[in-house]
């Protein structure tokens, strides 16, 4: 039986072949590690993984690694895991951080990019800008704990700098953007407002809290969106977005 036989009806043979041939670049193998496996199992067989981080114990609550991976290259561990799932897939990995010197070369042949880079510098903005010039759509997945957020940058369209031109604290700024949007349209998520407020009140510069829940939900959204992009279906582009959560405010 064909590997993707159970995709039938949902995905035509022609669409499955388009998926197989589409090269995607995964910038960042944190939340990207979950997206990569979901994409591979769906049928994306040409994946480039770029991340210079090592696996840490604190990653194991939400990322696609195991205890024996701790201290090892995220990109390499993820590549090996994907090849155990599908040894015939074209999985490339680079144990390095994306920077202004290598980003152009990394985008060669890429049709869709996933920007899961940490906002420790302006590189995520540089990455998006170059993708836009090369007409490559960019997916931005976020883990908001109980909620999964995805926005997509259209080539030549609005950039994330519309939210803030500074990379500092950008993830929280994006959470604020989502919370304000939902409140404006009378769809408040007070649980998200509460998380944002509590995080802002924490002492010291520490990473925001994240749960495995959102990692898996947003991975599915990313794969769905990539499929829709390559098959010409309608999708939402930034400043529009996708946000999913079972958390409800009290009536």
Secondary structure, 3 states (H helix, E strand, C coil): CCCCHHHCCCCCHHHHHHHHHCEEEEECCCHHHHHHHHHHHHCCCEEEEECCCECCHHHHHCCCCCHHHCCCEHHHHHHHHHHHHCCCCEEEEECCCCCCCCHHHHCCCCCEEEECCCCCCCHHHHHHHHHHHCCCEEEEEEEECCEEEEEEECCCCCCHHHCCCCCCCHHHHHHHHHHHHHHHCCCCCHHHHHHHHHHHCCCCCCCCCCCHHHHHHHHHHHHHHHHHHHCCCCCCCCCCCEEEECCCCCC
